[in-house]
């Protein structure tokens, strides 16, 4: 296999996984087990969504994923004065 790694394709797969977690049905369980499953679903969605929002690059065999975790208001603070 001489396939070239594509970071954008990998990121798209994480975006798909985040959407799949949101569509996933809840098994018929109650109590503490239900809470454990809900917590894991939330963590799965969070992780997949963050990776799905990443900007990826592959340079010299090193995969770098950049994820902006700043609050939306921080985007306005970063703009040049007078813009």
N, C-alpha and C positions, 0 to 999 in steps of 0.2 A: 504494500500500500504506500503510494507516494502522495497521499492527500496533504494539502497544505492546511494548517490550522487557521481557522477564521474566527477571531474573537467576536465579531459582530453576530455570527451565527450562534455561537455559544450564548451570548447575551440574549438573543431572541428566544432560545430554548428556555432560559430562566424566566423570561417574560411569560412564556406559555405555561410554565409550571406554576407561576403565581396565579394565573387565571384559573388553572385547574384546581388549585387549592380552594379558591372562592366557589367553584362549582361543586366541589366535593360534598356529598351527602353526609349526614351525621348518622352513625350507627345507633341502633336502639339500645343505648346504655343510660344509666342514671347515676346520680350521686358523684362521688369522688372520681370515678373512672370517666364520667362525662366531662367533668372539669379538666381532667388531665388531657383528654382528647382535644377539647376546645383550645386549651393552652398550646398544645403542639401544633394544631392547625394555624393558630395565629403566628407562632414562631416560623413555621414553614412559609406562610405567606410573606411575612416580613423579610425573611432572608432571600427568598426568590425574587420579591419585588425590588429589593435594593440591588441585587445583582442584575436584574433586568433593566434597571435605570443606569447602570454603569457605562462609562466610556472606556473601551478597552483598546489596548495596543500591545503588539508583540514586537519587541526589538531585541535582537541578539539572543533569541531564545527565552526571553523573560517576559511573561505575561503581566501587564500592569492594568489593574482595574481602578478607575477613579470614580468615586461615588461622593457627590456633594450632599453632606448631611446637615448643612446649614439651614436654619429656618428660612422660609420664603422671604421674610422681611430683610434678611441679610443680603439678598440679591440687590436690593435697592441701595444699601449702604456701600456696596462695592462699586457702584457706578461712578464715573468721573464727575467732578464738580461741574455743575452747569449743564449736565446732559439730561 
